[in-house]
């Protein structure tokens, strides 16, 4: 028989991932619209600007989450080479 705690953890993980995807898609549309208003919509400069912005945001968020995880005693999903 399946452990109920494992099932709840799995459900929380799946819900978190799906809500994260919904939020990411919403931000995707918002950033695209903003770049369009700035005149950087579908041209190459706009696409690269969007890719760079998304990458910087991802790095900042993952770094913050890693630090929070370390403070509460968890393991970060990634570690910098200098720390590892």
C-alpha beads as a LAMMPS data file, in Angstrom:
LAMMPS data file: protein, C-alpha beads

84 atoms
83 bonds

1 atom types
1 bond types

-500.0 500.0 xlo xhi
-500.0 500.0 ylo yhi
-500.0 500.0 zlo zhi

Masses

1 110.0

Atoms # bond

1 1 1 0.000 0.000 0.000
2 1 1 1.182 3.525 -0.767
3 1 1 2.354 5.766 2.052
4 1 1 -0.214 8.605 2.422
5 1 1 2.547 11.101 3.233
6 1 1 4.367 10.273 0.011
7 1 1 1.135 10.699 -1.924
8 1 1 0.490 14.102 -0.339
9 1 1 4.078 15.184 -1.047
10 1 1 3.669 14.103 -4.658
11 1 1 0.406 16.027 -4.969
12 1 1 2.017 19.144 -3.489
13 1 1 4.957 18.815 -5.877
14 1 1 2.680 18.419 -8.898
15 1 1 0.443 21.318 -7.833
16 1 1 3.486 23.534 -7.270
17 1 1 4.921 22.670 -10.664
18 1 1 1.655 23.277 -12.490
19 1 1 1.000 26.579 -10.719
20 1 1 4.580 27.595 -11.483
21 1 1 3.977 26.847 -15.156
22 1 1 0.808 28.957 -15.165
23 1 1 2.685 31.844 -13.528
24 1 1 5.571 31.495 -15.990
25 1 1 3.196 31.609 -18.955
26 1 1 1.506 34.704 -17.528
27 1 1 4.873 36.424 -17.087
28 1 1 5.837 35.332 -20.601
29 1 1 2.832 37.147 -22.063
30 1 1 3.356 40.217 -19.873
31 1 1 7.008 40.560 -20.839
32 1 1 6.222 40.045 -24.535
33 1 1 3.553 42.766 -24.389
34 1 1 5.938 45.126 -22.593
35 1 1 8.668 44.574 -25.179
36 1 1 6.080 45.147 -27.904
37 1 1 5.115 48.501 -26.337
38 1 1 8.799 49.442 -26.234
39 1 1 9.131 48.674 -29.931
40 1 1 11.224 45.546 -29.378
41 1 1 8.444 43.052 -30.106
42 1 1 9.298 40.432 -32.721
43 1 1 12.605 41.654 -34.053
44 1 1 15.853 39.909 -33.203
45 1 1 16.900 42.520 -30.629
46 1 1 13.591 42.072 -28.827
47 1 1 13.917 38.296 -28.744
48 1 1 17.434 38.484 -27.356
49 1 1 16.402 41.143 -24.840
50 1 1 13.596 38.877 -23.691
51 1 1 15.883 35.837 -23.437
52 1 1 18.473 37.787 -21.439
53 1 1 15.817 39.255 -19.136
54 1 1 14.257 35.833 -18.517
55 1 1 17.685 34.334 -17.784
56 1 1 18.621 37.084 -15.325
57 1 1 15.288 36.747 -13.520
58 1 1 15.709 32.956 -13.304
59 1 1 19.235 33.297 -11.891
60 1 1 18.150 35.843 -9.277
61 1 1 15.122 33.801 -8.174
62 1 1 17.093 30.530 -7.986
63 1 1 19.886 32.214 -6.028
64 1 1 17.426 33.664 -3.525
65 1 1 15.617 30.331 -3.145
66 1 1 18.943 28.530 -2.684
67 1 1 19.947 30.925 0.087
68 1 1 16.569 30.541 1.795
69 1 1 16.875 26.758 1.560
70 1 1 20.366 26.874 3.071
71 1 1 19.141 29.047 5.959
72 1 1 16.380 26.637 6.877
73 1 1 18.665 23.631 6.604
74 1 1 17.544 22.261 3.255
75 1 1 19.650 21.362 0.279
76 1 1 19.726 23.735 -2.650
77 1 1 18.935 22.321 -6.066
78 1 1 22.286 23.644 -7.265
79 1 1 25.496 24.791 -5.631
80 1 1 28.159 27.121 -6.869
81 1 1 31.546 25.507 -7.449
82 1 1 33.184 27.683 -4.807
83 1 1 30.739 26.405 -2.201
84 1 1 30.720 22.756 -3.255

Bonds

1 1 1 2
2 1 2 3
3 1 3 4
4 1 4 5
5 1 5 6
6 1 6 7
7 1 7 8
8 1 8 9
9 1 9 10
10 1 10 11
11 1 11 12
12 1 12 13
13 1 13 14
14 1 14 15
15 1 15 16
16 1 16 17
17 1 17 18
18 1 18 19
19 1 19 20
20 1 20 21
21 1 21 22
22 1 22 23
23 1 23 24
24 1 24 25
25 1 25 26
26 1 26 27
27 1 27 28
28 1 28 29
29 1 29 30
30 1 30 31
31 1 31 32
32 1 32 33
33 1 33 34
34 1 34 35
35 1 35 36
36 1 36 37
37 1 37 38
38 1 38 39
39 1 39 40
40 1 40 41
41 1 41 42
42 1 42 43
43 1 43 44
44 1 44 45
45 1 45 46
46 1 46 47
47 1 47 48
48 1 48 49
49 1 49 50
50 1 50 51
51 1 51 52
52 1 52 53
53 1 53 54
54 1 54 55
55 1 55 56
56 1 56 57
57 1 57 58
58 1 58 59
59 1 59 60
60 1 60 61
61 1 61 62
62 1 62 63
63 1 63 64
64 1 64 65
65 1 65 66
66 1 66 67
67 1 67 68
68 1 68 69
69 1 69 70
70 1 70 71
71 1 71 72
72 1 72 73
73 1 73 74
74 1 74 75
75 1 75 76
76 1 76 77
77 1 77 78
78 1 78 79
79 1 79 80
80 1 80 81
81 1 81 82
82 1 82 83
83 1 83 84
